[in-house]
Amino acid sequence: MVTCRIGFVGAGGVAVRHARMLAGFDDTRLVAVTDPDRARADSLAAEHGMRAAPDLDALLGEGLDAVYVCVPPFAHGPVEQAVLDAGLAMFVEKPLGVDEETAESVGKRVAAAGVVTAVGHHWRYSAAVERARQLLDGRPVRLLTGAWLDKVPPVGWWPVRERSGGQIVEQAAHVLDLARLLAGEVSTVCAVADGSPPRVPGCPQADVDG
């Protein structure tokens, strides 16, 4: 059996969930993790018998086959470029960045690298979505509505638009991804915001973007 050796960039809540799921597969081995918060990296490493690498360069020197990039929106870009330069397969948690420039840059590097990549739009893989695709196959879609209803995430970077990208980029991206999957690519975009922030100290972004 071929075993896939996996490393993690980021040891936050999302990385913890991915690691626990991957640890249940017979054909994967969790090798190393790095995070600016060394205590957090040490904790995840201890849970799965991994090494806590001091930085990204050290992680990429661990003889990996694939890397899970589980960093906040504002930290995307340089990490992906380093992983692709190393020629490794890569899973990236959405969004790809807080701005279009970062996402486009990573996309071009992916195309040039020719390695296996994926973005964490996990709704695509549910049985309900697959059934919807079957029912819509060959049918023109004339109207589609969607909404994201959730609590404010507890992480400190989320309320700051410059660090999270805003509600549409950080959370409602899942809704937009399904719209593209089920109805096709978008030709025109319009957006409005309600102008009032949620009840979170220091949060400048709108409670509702749409």
Secondary structure, 3 states (H helix, E strand, C coil): CCCEEEEEECCCHHHHHHHHHHCCCCCEEEEEEECCCHHHHHHHHHHHCCEECCCHHHHHCCCCCEEEECCCHHHCCHHHHHHHHCCCEEEECCCCCCCHHHHHHHHHHHHHHCCCEEECCHHHHCHHHHHHHHHHCCCCCCCCCCCCCCCCCCCCCCCCHHHHCCHHHHCCHHHHHHHHHHHCCCCCCCCCECCCCCCCCCCCCCCCEC
